[in-house]
Amino acid sequence: MKLLEDRIRKDGKIRNGGAVLKVGSFLNHQIDVKLYNEIGKEFFRLFGDEGVTKILTIEASGIGIACITGQYFDVPVIFAKKSKTKNIDGDVCTAKVESFTHGTVYTIMVEKEFLQPGDRVLLIDDFLANGAALNGLIQIVREAGAAVVGAGICVEKAFQPGGEIIRGQGVRVESLARIKSMSEEDGVVFC
């Protein structure tokens, strides 16, 4: 998606020797709602014929993108929580996820009442690096007896193994901006 690639070139910042792409000014800290709207529209164009009944993301950065996307599909949006709270009761589907950004292992969870056998689930997230978050979401969907129809990703670091791992499981991954390489000296190179 040229619009997202252009925005990354203009406002993205590369940190930690090329390991981190900071897009907080428009994607995952401060939100550019018009950009999110175009992202949602593009995910609908890509997955609109898949019979999506639910959209699933992981807290926190994926929630806004998933909500805008959910408006186009006219389906509920669910987010996997990273910690159990007092308002979670009943059975839950869980998976362990190691966060690339935080360097922490979380047990993510979704109450089983929100994902049912027969649901056709579109996964949405802001980044795909090592694939841990998506793997966790896939495990949760499968534990619930639902089907993963695909994953919509805003930014994929194609030089890391996540995309290959998820695609290797037979999951359709559509990334709006695929990064081949990035460095503080050379900037971002897209696939």
KOLBAVEX-962435 format. One line per 2 residues: their letters; for each residue x, y, z of N, C-alpha, C. Coordinates in steps of 0.02 Angstrom, whole numbers, m for minus. Example, Ala and Ser with C-alpha at 12.3 -4.5 7.8 and 13.67 -1.06 7.14 Angstrom:
BEGIN
as> 660/m284/390/615/m225/390/660/m165/390  642/m112/354/684/m53/357/645/2/394;
end
This chain:
BEGIN
mk> 43/m59/0/0/0/0/45/61/0  46/95/m55/90/152/m65/81/206/m12;
ll> 20/219/7/6/271/57/43/256/122  41/194/145/74/174/207/150/175/198;
ed> 175/150/142/247/152/130/273/223/129  237/267/95/258/338/93/260/368/163;
ri> 211/351/204/208/378/272/266/351/315  283/288/304/340/259/340/404/294/320;
rk> 413/306/255/473/341/231/477/411/261  420/445/264/418/515/287/426/520/363;
dg> 389/480/401/385/490/473/412/433/515  429/376/485/456/320/523/527/335/545;
ki> 545/309/603/612/318/630/642/249/646  702/238/622/736/175/634/781/182/695;
rn> 775/134/740/812/136/803/848/70/816  888/69/867/923/9/891/961/m27/835;
gg> 999/11/796/1040/m18/744/1001/m53/689  941/m31/676/900/m60/622/853/m115/645;
av> 848/m125/711/804/m178/736/732/m154/747  724/m89/759/658/m62/777/638/m7/728;
lk> 576/m11/703/547/42/663/495/77/706  508/139/721/463/178/764/413/215/720;
vg> 349/197/727/295/228/688/242/256/735  263/274/794/218/298/845/182/363/828;
sf> 210/403/783/178/467/767/116/460/723  104/399/696/45/391/653/11/323/657;
ln> 45/271/683/16/204/680/0/172/747  47/176/794/35/137/855/46/174/921;
hq> 45/239/920/44/278/982/m3/337/971  15/380/926/m31/432/902/m62/404/838;
id> m127/409/831/m162/375/776/m184/426/724  m165/412/661/m190/449/604/m253/413/580;
vk> m311/439/599/m374/405/586/m388/400/511  m370/450/473/m380/445/400/m338/389/370;
ly> m277/381/394/m235/326/371/m266/259/392  m289/254/454/m322/193/478/m382/176/434;
ne> m419/227/415/m478/216/372/m457/185/305  m403/210/277/m379/182/213/m353/111/223;
ig> m322/98/279/m298/30/295/m358/m18/301  m409/3/338/m469/m38/345/m501/m53/278;
ke> m505/m3/235/m533/m10/168/m492/m61/128  m426/m58/134/m383/m104/96/m390/m175/122;
ff> m395/m184/188/m405/m252/214/m472/m280/190  m523/m237/185/m587/m260/160/m581/m280/87;
rl> m544/m241/48/m534/m258/m23/m500/m326/m29  m451/m339/14/m412/m401/11/m450/m462/37;
fg> m491/m453/89/m522/m510/122/m599/m508/121  m627/m460/85/m700/m451/86/m740/m510/61;
de> m710/m554/22/m747/m611/m6/m735/m675/34  m706/m670/94/m688/m729/134/m742/m749/185;
gv> m798/m714/187/m851/m732/234/m832/m721/307  m794/m669/320/m770/m653/387/m829/m641/434;
tk> m829/m675/492/m881/m664/542/m855/m630/605  m789/m632/615/m758/m599/673/m689/m574/653;
il> m667/m521/685/m598/m497/678/m566/m504/746  m504/m530/747/m468/m541/809/m400/m507/805;
ti> m383/m472/859/m317/m440/865/m291/m452/935  m235/m424/950/m205/m430/1016/m197/m359/1045;
ea> m207/m352/1110/m198/m285/1138/m125/m267/1136  m107/m206/1123/m149/m148/1121/m148/m116/1052;
sg> m91/m117/1018/m84/m78/956/m129/m100/899  m151/m161/898/m193/m185/844/m266/m165/851;
ig> m287/m143/910/m358/m132/922/m388/m79/877  m356/m22/872/m383/32/830/m390/12/757;
ia> m338/m20/731/m339/m43/661/m395/m94/651  m401/m140/698/m453/m191/693/m523/m160/696;
ci> m532/m110/739/m598/m78/744/m619/m43/680  m573/m6/651/m588/28/587/m602/m25/533;
tg> m563/m77/531/m573/m132/483/m640/m165/495  m658/m175/558/m722/m206/576/m781/m168/550;
qy> m776/m102/544/m831/m63/517/m844/m82/444  m791/m95/406/m800/m113/336/m832/m183/329;
fd> m812/m229/373/m840/m296/370/m907/m302/406  m923/m253/448/m984/m253/488/m989/m316/531;
vp> m933/m331/565/m929/m389/610/m898/m367/676  m908/m407/729/m877/m390/793/m801/m396/791;
vi> m769/m355/832/m697/m356/841/m682/m381/911  m638/m430/916/m617/m459/980/m543/m444/988;
fa> m522/m430/1050/m450/m425/1060/m430/m473/1116  m374/m507/1103/m346/m552/1153/m313/m509/1207;
kk> m331/m524/1269/m303/m487/1325/m237/m518/1347  m193/m477/1373/m127/m500/1395/m125/m517/1469;
sk> m179/m504/1504/m182/m523/1574/m254/m534/1594  m263/m580/1641/m331/m595/1664/m354/m540/1711;
tk> m415/m515/1699/m443/m464/1741/m505/m491/1775  m532/m453/1822/m590/m476/1860/m652/m485/1817;
ni> m654/m450/1761/m714/m456/1719/m710/m513/1668  m658/m553/1670/m654/m613/1628/m678/m672/1671;
dg> m733/m701/1649/m758/m760/1686/m774/m815/1636  m781/m874/1661/m796/m930/1617/m734/m957/1583;
dv> m745/m998/1532/m691/m1030/1496/m656/m981/1450  m590/m989/1445/m550/m948/1401/m506/m992/1357;
ct> m491/m967/1298/m441/m997/1255/m377/m957/1268  m320/m992/1275/m258/m957/1292/m201/m980/1246;
ak> m150/m938/1244/m87/m954/1210/m32/m912/1240  28/m938/1240/86/m900/1263/117/m864/1203;
ve> 134/m801/1214/161/m759/1161/220/m720/1187  276/m722/1150/334/m681/1168/331/m618/1126;
sf> 329/m561/1160/326/m497/1125/396/m477/1103  404/m465/1038/468/m441/1010/484/m373/1039;
th> 434/m329/1041/444/m260/1063/460/m256/1137  424/m294/1178/431/m288/1251/481/m338/1279;
gt> 498/m390/1242/543/m441/1267/514/m478/1327  448/m487/1326/411/m519/1381/367/m575/1353;
vy> 356/m626/1393/309/m679/1375/243/m666/1410  190/m665/1370/122/m654/1395/81/m717/1383;
ti> 32/m728/1427/m20/m776/1412/m79/m736/1388  m95/m741/1324/m152/m703/1297/m215/m746/1303;
mv> m271/m713/1307/m333/m751/1317/m393/m716/1285  m440/m758/1265/m505/m736/1238/m558/m781/1270;
ek> m610/m750/1294/m665/m791/1322/m697/m831/1265  m709/m895/1279/m734/m942/1228/m802/m920/1201;
ef> m841/m884/1239/m907/m863/1214/m903/m817/1154  m845/m785/1143/m838/m738/1089/m812/m769/1024;
lq> m784/m829/1028/m762/m865/968/m796/m933/968  m832/m948/916/m871/m1009/913/m851/m1051/853;
pg> m861/m1117/857/m852/m1158/797/m896/m1130/742  m869/m1128/683/m907/m1099/627/m888/m1027/613;
dr> m857/m992/662/m834/m924/648/m777/m926/598  m776/m875/555/m723/m866/506/m687/m802/526;
vl> m625/m810/551/m590/m757/586/m534/m727/544  m535/m660/540/m480/m622/509/m438/m594/566;
li> m373/m609/564/m327/m582/613/m299/m516/587  m293/m467/631/m267/m401/613/m213/m382/663;
dd> m157/m355/639/m106/m329/685/m66/m275/649  m32/m235/690/8/m180/662/74/m205/633;
fl> 108/m252/667/173/m275/645/175/m351/642  216/m376/597/234/m447/595/310/m449/591;
an> 341/m477/642/415/m483/644/433/m557/649  430/m584/710/447/m655/720/386/m701/718;
ga> 326/m673/718/266/m713/710/235/m738/774  263/m720/831/238/m747/895/166/m726/909;
al> 150/m663/899/82/m639/913/32/m674/867  47/m678/803/1/m711/757/m5/m785/773;
ng> 50/m818/790/47/m888/809/0/m897/868  5/m853/918/m39/m857/976/m112/m848/957;
li> m126/m800/914/m195/m789/892/m221/m849/853  m180/m878/811/m200/m937/772/m217/m994/820;
qi> m175/m1005/871/m189/m1057/921/m256/m1047/955  m271/m985/973/m334/m969/1007/m393/m984/961;
vr> m389/m962/898/m444/m974/851/m455/m1050/842  m401/m1086/834/m407/m1159/824/m433/m1194/887;
ea> m411/m1171/945/m436/m1200/1008/m512/m1190/1014  m536/m1134/989/m608/m1120/991/m647/m1159/938;
ga> m612/m1192/892/m646/m1230/839/m667/m1186/781  m641/m1125/778/m656/m1078/724/m602/m1085/670;
av> m612/m1049/615/m565/m1052/559/m531/m985/549  m466/m986/536/m429/m926/518/m434/m918/443;
vg> m461/m861/420/m466/m849/348/m406/m811/322  m368/m780/367/m309/m743/346/m287/m695/399;
ag> m231/m661/384/m203/m611/429/m188/m548/389  m215/m492/413/m201/m427/384/m150/m391/427;
ic> m93/m375/399/m38/m345/436/m22/m277/405  m12/m227/447/7/m162/420/79/m163/396;
ve> 126/m182/440/197/m180/423/228/m248/437  256/m280/386/291/m343/395/366/m331/386;
ka> 405/m352/435/477/m352/428/495/m418/393  497/m415/327/507/m476/287/576/m506/297;
fq> 622/m469/326/689/m495/340/691/m536/405  635/m538/441/629/m580/500/584/m640/482;
pg> 585/m694/520/554/m756/498/478/m762/505  445/m714/537/374/m721/553/329/m735/493;
ge> 336/m696/440/294/m705/382/301/m775/352  362/m798/347/375/m864/319/345/m919/364;
ii> 352/m910/429/325/m959/477/248/m964/471  216/m906/469/142/m906/467/117/m931/399;
rg> 148/m909/345/128/m933/279/141/m1008/273  194/m1032/306/210/m1103/305/157/m1146/339;
qg> 115/m1115/380/59/m1150/412/m3/m1149/368  3/m1121/308/m54/m1118/262/m100/m1059/274;
vr> m78/m1010/314/m119/m951/328/m103/m897/276  m154/m870/247/m145/m815/199/m127/m751/237;
ve> m70/m723/222/m47/m661/254/m44/m607/201  m78/m552/214/m76/m493/170/m48/m435/210;
sl> 13/m414/192/46/m359/226/45/m298/181  25/m241/209/18/m180/170/84/m147/155;
ar> 134/m157/197/202/m132/185/250/m188/207  288/m214/158/337/m267/173/407/m238/169;
ik> 442/m241/224/509/m211/228/561/m265/214  602/m252/164/656/m297/145/716/m287/192;
sm> 732/m224/206/787/m208/251/777/m137/277  811/m123/332/809/m54/358/871/m42/400;
se> 896/18/395/953/38/435/949/114/446  982/137/498/981/208/512/1017/247/457;
ed> 1064/215/423/1102/248/369/1062/250/303  1031/193/285/999/187/220/924/195/221;
gv> 894/197/280/821/203/285/787/135/273  725/139/250/685/79/240/685/61/166;
vf> 696/m4/152/692/m31/84/633/m79/84  584/m67/41/525/m109/37/534/m164/m15;
c> 500/m220/m5/502/m276/m52/467/m257/m117;
end
